[in-house]
Amino acid sequence: MEQRDSIVESRSFDHVPETERHGTIRSQVQFWFMVNATLITLFTGAVGPAMGLGLTWTLLAVIVGSIFGTLFQAFHGAQGPHMGLPQMIQSRVQFGSKGAVLPLAAVTIVQLGFAIFFIQTASSSLAAITVDQTAVFDIVIGASAVVLAIVGYSLLLRVEKVASYITLVNLVLLTVAAAAVLPIGALLGNSAFVPIAFLAQFGASAMYQIAIAPMVSDYTRYLPFRTSGRAVSAAVFGGTLLSAVWLEALGAALALADPQGADLISGIRDMGDRFGFGLGTVSMAVAVMSCLITCSLSFYSGSVSLLSAFEAFRPLKSTGAVRAIALAAAGIVVITATLSLPADFLPVFNAFLSILGYFLIPWTAVNLTDYYLVRRGVYSITDIMKSDGGIYGRWGMPGMISYAIGFIAMIPFLSSAIYTGPIATALGGADISFVVGLAVASGSYLLIMRGRDFSAEFEAVRAAPLNTLGHPQTSTPVPAEPMEGNIPA
C-alpha cells in the first residue's frame, strides 16, 4: 500500500483507500481556481465581441454561460470522494468496461492535445520577456510538466496552492490596469446586442467549462470519504467559475478596446507595460507558471484515461513505474508534436480537438444521470475495477445507445472550423449543440432505464469488498445500510 509520505504517486486508474485520502475543501477551491487561470481563457471571452456584441451583453453571456457549464463539472466533483476513483473509469458502470473505451480515448487525445497549446503558450510568454528560444522552451516546459505529473497529485496540490496566491494578485493588478488603461466607461456604454453573438458567447463559455468535466474526480478522489458532496461541488464550482469569468471578462474588454488586435496574450502584456511597474513582464512570467501547471494536469488526466482504456483489455496493476512510463511516453509524443506542428496547422488542430470535445457531451449527461437519478451513487468499486466489468459487463448497452442518440442529435447543431451543421448555419454559426446533447442523452438514458429492477445488482453491491454503501476501503463486505436516498425506489 502506498504511504502518504511517498514521493511518487502510484495511483492512476485505481481506487484510493481511505488511508491515503487527504486535502481540504479550501485546497480544492484554490486548485480549481488555477485550472482556468491561464491566458488561454482570454480567447473564450472574445467570441461575442468578434461578432459585434457589446461589452455589457458579452459579460452577461459569459456569466450565464459559465454558470451553466460549471454546474456539470461541479456535479462530477462529488463523485470523487464518494467513489475514490478517477473520473472516466467510473463510466464502466454505464458503458461497460470495453464500451467506455470510446469516451476514454476522446479524453486522452483532448487532454494531451491541449497540453500542446499550454506548452506553446508558456513558451511564447517566456520568449516575450527573455530571448526567442522557443524550441528549447518547448522541451524544457514539456519535460517539467511531465515530471510534475509523475510525482503526482500531492505535489500538484501544493504547487497549485502557492500559485493561486500569485495568480490572484496578478489578476487583481491586471484588472486595475484595465480600468486605468482601457476605455472601460466607453466600452460599458456599448450596448450593442446581437442575438446570434450573445448565443455564441453563451455557448463558448458553457462549453469551455463543460470541457473540464472528464477530469474532475481525478483530483477530488483523494478527499476523505465522508467529505460533503455538496461542499466538494461548491468548491469546484466556485473555483473554476471565478477564474473563468474573470479572465474571459478581461479578454472581452481587450478584444473590444483593440478590435484589430490579433493576439490577446500580447494585448495583456502591452496593457501591463502601459500601466507600468513592470506588470506586463510579471504577467508573462505568471502565464508561464500557470500554463506549466495546467499542462501537467493535462498530462496527469490524459495518462489516467489512457491507462483506464488499456486496462479494459489487459489487467494492469497501477504502480509508480507504470504511471511514469505512460507519462514519459505521452510527454515524448506531445513535445514532438509541439516542435513539429507548423503554426498554420494549429487552428485546424484546435478545431479537431473541439470536435473530439463534442464526444464528451453525451458522456457527461449519461454519467451524471446515472449517478444522481438512476443508481444514485450505489456502486460496486470492486466490479468497476474488473477488466470484464463484473456486474456491469463489458458492453453497457443502455449507456452506449443513449450516448449515440445524444451525439446524433447534436450533429445538426455543431459549429466548428471543420464542420457546421444546418441548424448551426441557420443560427449564424452559434453553437448550442451541448444543450441538445445533454438533454437528449440524459432523457434517452432515463427512458431506457425506467422500471429496471436493481434489486439483484444492489445485493451484489452490498456483498462487494469495495462499495459506496459505507466505508469503501475495507477488505470485507460492508453490512452498513446505504446512505440516505441512495437506492432508487
N, C-alpha and C positions, 0 to 999 in steps of 0.2 A: 504494500500500500504506500502511495506517495505521501510524504510528510509535508506539512505546511511550510517548513523552512527550507525545502529543497530548492535549488537554484533554477533548474529547468523543469517546466511543467510537463507531465507525462500524459495528461488527459487531452483527448481530442474529440472523438465522436462518442466516447463512452460516458457512463453515469458518474457523477461526482458525489461521493458519500459525504455524510454529514461531518465526519471528522476533518474534511478538507474544505468545508464551507467557511467563508468569511466575507467581510465587507459590510458596508452600511448603506442606508438609503441616501445619505448625503453624498457618499462617494459615487453613487450611481448618477446623481444629478450632475456632478462635475464631469463624470465620464461621458454621459450622453450629450452634454453641452459641447464637448470637444469634438464629437463625431461630425457635427455640421460646421464647426468653426474653422473652415478652410476658405480661402479666397475663391475657390471654385463655386461656392454657393452664391457669390455675387451674380453670376450669369443667369441664375434662375429668376432673379428679380428683374431682369432686363427684358423678359419676354413681352410683357404688356406694353412698356414704353416703345419697343421696336414696332409695335402695331398701332401706335398713336394714342395709347391710353395715358391719361394724366396721372400725376403722382398720387393724388388723393385716392383715386379709384384703384390704382395699382397697389397701394398699401392695403386697401380693404381686401382686394383679391388675394394678396399674399397672406394676410392674416387668416381669412376664412379658409382658403385652400390648404394652408399649413395645418390648421386645426383639424380639418377633415382627414388629411393624410396621416397626421401624427397619432390620431386615435387608434389606427390599425396597428402601427408599430408598438404603441404603448400596451395594447391588449396582449400582444405577444410577450411583453416583459414579465407578466405574472406567471407565465408557463415555466420560466427558468427555475426559480427556487422550488416550485411545486413538483417538477419532474426531474430536475437535476441533469437534464440533457441539453445538448446544443439544439439550436432551432430546427434545422432541416431534417435531422434524423427522426424527429417527432412525427414527420409526415408519413412514416411507415404505418401508423395507425389507420390513416385514411386511404393511403395509396398502395400499401403493401411494401415489403422490403425491396422488391425489384421495381414495382410501379413508381416508387418515389425517386427513381434514378433520373427521370426527365427534369423535374424541378431542381434536383441536386446538381445536375450538370449545368443547367442555366445559371444557378447561383455561383458555381465555381468559375465559370467563364466571366460573368459580370464582375465578380469581386476582383479577380486577377486582372481583368481588363481595366477596371477603374484604378488599379494600382499603377498602371502605366501613366494615367493622367496625373495622379498625385506626384509621381516621380518627376514628370516633366514640369509641373507647376513649381515644385520645390526647386528644381534645377534652374529654371528661368528666374525665379525670385532671387536665388543666390547669385546668379550671373549678373543680375541687375545692380548688385551692390558690391561685387568683387571683380573678378575677371571672367571673361567668357570661356569657360572650360566645361561646356555643357555635357559633353560625353563623359568626362571624368566625374562630374557631379552626379550624373545619372547612375553610374556604377556605385559610387560611394553611398548615395542616398538609398538606392535599392537594396544594397547589401546590408546597410544599417537597419533598414526596416525589417528585413528577413531575420536578422539577429534578435531584434526586439521581439518579434513574433515567436521565435524559437524559445526564448526564455519564458515567454508566456504571459498569462493573464495577470498574475500578481505584479509583475514589473510594469505591464501596460497600465494597470490601475494606478500605480504610484506615479508614473510619468504623466498620465492624464491629469492627476490631481494638481501637480505642480504647474503643468502647462495651462490649466484652466484659469489660474490666477493671473498669469502673464497675459493670456489671450483676453481675459475680461478687461484688464487695464488698457490694453491696446485698442479694444473696440470702443471703450469709453472715450479715449483720446481721439480716435478716428471720427466718432460722432460729433465731438466738439469741433474738430477740424472741418467737418462737413457743414456744420452750422455757421462757421466763420468764413469759409472759403466759397462754398456753393451758394447760389441764389435761392436758398430754401423757401423764402417767402413767396417769390415768384413761382417757384415750382409747385408749391402747395396751392397757389392760386389757379394753376392749370387744372380745370375741372373737366377736361375733355373725356367724354365717356364713349367708348366704342364697345358695344356688346360682345362682339367676337373676340376682341382683345382682352376684355375682362374675363371671358370664359377661358381663353388660352392661358392667361396668367394664373387663374384659379387651378386649372389642370396641371400646369407646370409645377406649382408649389405643392400641390397634393401628391403628385407622382414622385417628386423629389423626396418626400417624407416616407411614402409607402415603400420606396426602394430600399429603405433601411430594414424593413420588417424581417427579411430572411436571416439577419444576423443578431437579432435582439437577445434571444435566450442564450446565445453563445457566451454572453457576458453577465447575464443575470443568474445563470445556473449555479454560480458559486455562492450566492447568498444563502443563509441558513433556511432550512425547510419551512420553519414557522414564520418566516418573514411575510408580512401582509402583502397579498397580491395587489390590493388597491394602492398601497404605498409604493410598490415597485412600479406599477403602471404610471402613477403620478410622477415618479422620479424620471422615468423615461420620457414621458410626455413633456414635462416642464423643461428638462434639459435640452432636448433636441428642438423643441418649438422656439425657445428663446434665441438660440444661436441662428436658426434658420431664418426666422422673421427679421432679426437684427441685420444680418448680412444681406439678405435679399432686399431689405429697405435701402441699405446703402448702395447696393447695385442699381436699384431703380433710380435713385437720386443722381448717381453718376451718369447713368445712361441718358437721362433727360437733360442734365446740365451740359453734356457734350455729345449730342446725337451722332456726330461723325467719329467719335472715339472708337477705335477698333478693339481695344484691349482694356477691360475694366480693371485688371490687376495693375497695369501701368497707370491707369487712372487713379487708383488708390495711392500708389507711390507718389505721383505728381501732386495729388491733393495734400498728402502729408508733407511733401517738400515745401509747398507753398505756405502751409501753416507754420512751418519752422520747427526748431528744436530737434531736427533730425528724425522727425516722425516717419517720413517716407522710408528711410533706411531701416529704422526699427521695425516698421510694419512688414517689410520684406523679410527681415530676419525671423520675425514671428511666423510669417507664412511658411518659411522653410520648416520650422519646428512643427507646426500644425499639420502640414502635408506629410511630413515624415511619419508622424504618429498615426495619422489616419491611414496611410499606406500600409503600415504594419498591421492595422486592424483588418484591412482588405486581405492581406496575406493570411492572417490568422483564420478568418472566417472562410476564405476560399479553400484553405487546406483542410479544414474540418469537413466541409461539404464534399471535397474530393475523396477523403478517406471514408466518409459515410457511404458514398456511392460504391467505392471499391469493395468495402466490407460486405456489401449485399451479395456479392458473387464469390467472395473468398474470405472465410473467417480470418480476422486480423486482430491481434492484441495491441491495444494502444500503449505505446511506450514513448519515452522521450526521444529515443533514436528514430522511431517511425515518424514522429512529428518532424524531427529535424530533417530527415531525408525528403519528406514530402515538401516541406517549406523551401529547402535548398533547391530542389528541382523546379518548384514554382518560381523561385527567385531568378534562376537562370533563364527560364522562358520569358518572364516579364522584362527583365533587364535587356535581354537580347532583342525583344520586340521594341522596347523603348528606343534602343540605339538604331534599329533597322527601319522603323516606320518613317516614311517621308512626311514632312509637315502637311502636305496637301492631302495625305491619306487620312489624317486624324478626324476630320469631320465625318467621313464615311464610316470610320471605325466607331466613332461615338454614336452614329445612327444605328449601327449594328448592335451595340450594347443596349441601346434604347429598345430595339426590337426584342432582344432577349429579356429585357425587363418586363415586357408585356406578359411573358410566360409566367411571371410570378404573381400577377394579379389574381387569377382564379385560384392559385395555390393558397394565398393568404386567406381568401374567402372560405375555402373548404376547411382549412386547418382551424381557423377561429370558430367557424360554425360548429364543427365537431367538438371542440374543447368547451365552448360556453353553452351550446344549445342541445347537442345530441348526447355525447358521453359525459359531458360536464366534468371533465377533469379526472375521470376514473379510468386509469390506465395501468397496465402491467409493464413496468420498466423492463422486467426480465424478458418478456416476449418481444418488446420493441428492439432489444439488443440482439435477438437471434437473427442470423442471416436468412433463415427461411420465414421470418416474420412471426413465428409462433402462432398465437391465436388470431393474429391479424393477417396472416397469409403472405404469399409472395406478390399477389396482384389484388389490390383493393378496388374492385370494380365500381362501387358507388362513388369513391373519390375520383377515380380516373374518368368516369363518364361525366360527372359534374364539372370536372376541370375542362374536359373537351368542349362541353356545351358552352361553358362560360367563355372560353377562348374564342370559339367560333362566333359567338355573339359580339365579341369585341371588334372583329375584323373590319366591318364597315365604318367603325368609329376611329380606327387607328390613324395617327397622323405623324409621319416621320419623314426624314430625308430619303428613305428607301421606298416607303410605300405610304400612300394616303388613301384611306377608304372613301367610298362615295358620300357617306353621310358627313364625314370629317371635311370633305371638299365643299359640301353644301354649307358647312358651318364656318367657311373661311379658313380652314386649317386648324381650328380649335380641337383639342384632343380631350374628349370626355369618355374615352374607351374604358378607363379604370372604373368609372361609376357603373357602366354596363356590366363589365366583367365581374365586379364584386357582387352586384345584385343577382345576376343570372346564375353564377356558380353557387352562391350561397343558397338561393332559392331551390335550385336543382338538387343540391345535396339534402336539404331538409325534406324535400318531396320524396326522394328515393329512400331515405332512412326513416320516413314516417311509419310508425307502427312496428318497427323492428323490435324483436324480443331480445333484450340484452341479458336476461337472467343467467344463462349458461356462461356467457362471456364474463359477467361480473363475479360469478363464483370462481372462475379461473383467475381473475384478477386478485381476489381475496387470498387465493392459495399461492400466488406467485411470491417468491422470496423478496423481490423488489417491486413495490407497487406504490400508488399515490394515495392509498386509503389512510395510511398512518404515517409512520416514520420510515421513509423509503430507503433505508440503508441497513436493515437487519439481514441476517442470513437465514432467518426462519420466517414462515408465513406470518403475516400481520393479522391478528384477530380483531383489531380495533374496528369500531364502527366507522363508516365513511364520513368524511367531512360533510357538514350540513349542506343540503342542497345539491350534493354531487351526483347522486344516482337519479337518472330521469324516471319519472313516474311511468 
